[in-house]
Structure formats: structure tokens, C-alpha cells
Amino acid sequence: MSGPLGFLLNPQPPRQHPYHLGGLSEILNLHALNEARAEITTWPGYAVTPLVALQGLASKAGLGNILYKDEGSRFGLGSFKALGGAYAVLRYLKKEVSRQLGVEPDTSSLIRGEHREITEMLTVVCATDGNHGKSVAWGARNFGCKCVIYVHAHVSQARRDAIAAYGASVLEVKGAYDDAVRKAADDALENGWQVISDTSYEGYTEVPRDVMQGYGIIAAEAATQFPAGVRPTHVFVQGGVGGVAASLCSWFWESYGSDAPRFIIVEPANADCLIRSAGAGKPTPAAGDLDTIMAGLACGEVSVIAWEILREGADAFLTVTDEAAASCMRLLAEAPFGDARVVAGESAVAGLAGVLLAATDPEKRKALGLSESSVVMLVGTEGATDPALYEQIVGRSADAVRDSMLQVADA
Ligand SMILES: Cc1ncc(COP(=O)(O)O)c(C=O)c1O
């Protein structure tokens, strides 16, 4: 299939059966999420991220409310990815230590370096376009192993430096994200390293499942933050390989059953593997050249286990342009309709770009059941993770936007 797709209702009617009957709970489930949550919430620096109500913007778009879960402050790493990669590193190290010692170590003993003689001999590796690699490198430093991260040529120096700051070796690979994924897998095999990938492929699903289970905290936290008596009717969430979207989708579907919100997956027009896969009914590569400012979403191939969930749980797929993303970053920074200002990076705003596109287009609005009573949840998946690019797009630095927030609050 080639040419623009742009908007597609899932040809497979979603949620025809309870979550567990679809066999999907073997991929992600609340039991494993609770395990991840019990672990991650004990880490130093854990804090619930804010859920910001963008009521003014919602009214302007003819919607009831927009609830924006702002992941920009997650563990000081700037994105939701802090939850996944680092958790998978920890799970791997615990397994290795317990394999060698016969007892599972607790997290604090790893943080204190009590098993360094084992963990220092281990190396974790992954491909990244920025955020996932930072999480893996951070996890490796916190829990005491070595780390090698592969980036492609378009990953900015600022993003590489942020990873190297956690002590990882950062190596460049020719090609795009998917080439870096393959290189990480090949080198791991050759050197006896452990791949900690956020994407799954045939024969490699266990670690990405841990990564996605860590992301589940976003939905679990949000559910405790919704205004009393309010549940979202729609979730617009951005997709790279589909991991975070599948994680949210599974949480809402398993927790709310037939009351689960509609799920709309939003991708860059140039990195459209999820909508292509939905159209073809099977994993299908992106048709675009993956050249987009939304670096975290520049993925050419779906994660196979994420895809299995989205195939059944997503209601629709949308693509958005770089221009739409840039103007949504400015919109959140300027907050012209009286909402709180938000610092949001390029990949954070795809969901917002998608809902504004859908809400103002009569055909899409009707097809998705959007109305003045709709409550839309978005996940702002990153803050200004590339500060120079943020300033170039928004016209002000992230700090200047934050300062103006404080002035508004003081006034
Ligand atoms: C900021 C940001 N948002 C969204 C995504 C997409 O996540 P996934 O690849 O799990 O779909 C990424 C992936 O790196 C990201 O960095």
C-alpha cells in the first residue's frame, strides 16, 4: 500500500470480547502492572506527574474537556520512557543475580552496589532516538551494569550527550531507527550483551513486555487524578512502535471493560507504520521516509506485541504533519484560552494535534463520536528533551515558558 492514508477507522471492530478472552492479558495485564507499580513507586525521585485540564482549549474545539497527563517531569529524565527501559534493566539484573546466587536481590541492595561483582560484568544495549536510550542508561547507572546505546545519524548531539551523561557508550549507526534496532540485536548476540528494547520482534518479546508494563503507571496514576465522577470518553495517543499506546489501551480496556474510552492512535505522516498495519490487517512498514521533527515517533516498523493489542483495541488511526505538531507546541506554551501553560516537546503533542484535527473536521468528528460532552485524555509524553530545537520551534526557551507560568501564578 502506498500514498496518503491520513485517517482510518479500525476495520476490525474493537473490544468485542472481554480483554482476557482475547488472549491479550498474556501480553499485558493488571497483575504485572501492579508488580511494576509496586517497584517503580519506591525508586528515589518517584512522583505522580500532573494531569492538566485544558478546559479553555477544549471549549474552543467544541469538546467537554481535555486532560493532559504531562510526563515532562518523570524522574527528571524529561519523558515517560523513564518508566519502561529502566524497569526492564532492573528486571534483567535481578534475574541474573538470582540465577547466580540462588536468591533474588532487592532493589535497594542493587542501588547500594552490593552485587557489583556480578552486575558490573553485564552489559545492556539498545537502539534509541533519544528517550528510551536515556532510560536504559539511567537504569544501568542506578542498578550497576554497563550500557551501550546505538543512535542513528539524525539523533541530535544534545540527545546523545544526555545519554552519555549517565555513563553509557553512545555509538552511531548508519540508517534509521530500525537499522539501529537490528545493529543492537546483532552486536548483543556477538558480545553476550542483553538487549533492552522498547520494540518487540519475532522471538524477542519478554523485555519489551516489561518495558510496556512500566508505562502502565501513566494510566494507573491518571485514573486517580480524573475529576470526581469523570472518565475519559476518548484517548488520543501518539505511536512510534505502538508501545505506550498499547499499554494505555490495555489498562483502560481491562479496567473499565465496556466503559473504556475510544482509542485513537496518532502518528507523523512520514512515519505511519501503525495506520499502514491497520489498513493491511498485519504488521506493515511505514511508507514515509521517517523524516519528522517528532523524533520519538520516527519508527518504520510496529512492535509486534503492541500491535496485537492495538489491532483489537484501537478505534481509529490518524496521521499529523510536523507543522501541526509545531503549532501545538506553541499553543501549549502560549495557552491563549486561559489554560495553564505547558512545556511540551515535539513528540508530546501528536495526540493534541490529532484531536484538534478531528474535532474541527465534521466528518472525523462524527466518525469518532466527538461532541461538546467528550472528555479527551492526552499523554504529553515528553517535555523539552531537545532544548535547542524546542526554543527554535516555540520562539522561547523552556525556562522562559516556565518563568512565565510562575508569573501568571503569582499575579
Ligand atoms: C516522547 C515520546 N513519545 C512517544 C513515543 C512513542 O512510544 P512508542 O514507540 O512506545 O509508541 C516515544 C518513543 O520513543 C517518545 O520518545
The ligand as an ORCA input file, in Angstrom:
! r2SCAN-3c Opt
* xyz 0 1
  C       8.373     11.371     23.651
  C       7.883     10.115     23.027
  N       6.575      9.975     22.810
  C       6.062      8.859     22.270
  C       6.903      7.819     21.884
  C       6.302      6.620     21.237
  O       6.332      5.494     22.037
  P       6.199      4.047     21.392
  O       7.396      3.857     20.490
  O       6.165      3.138     22.554
  O       4.956      4.034     20.573
  C       8.286      7.919     22.097
  C       9.188      6.835     21.705
  O      10.395      6.934     21.800
  C       8.801      9.098     22.685
  O      10.101      9.256     22.924
*
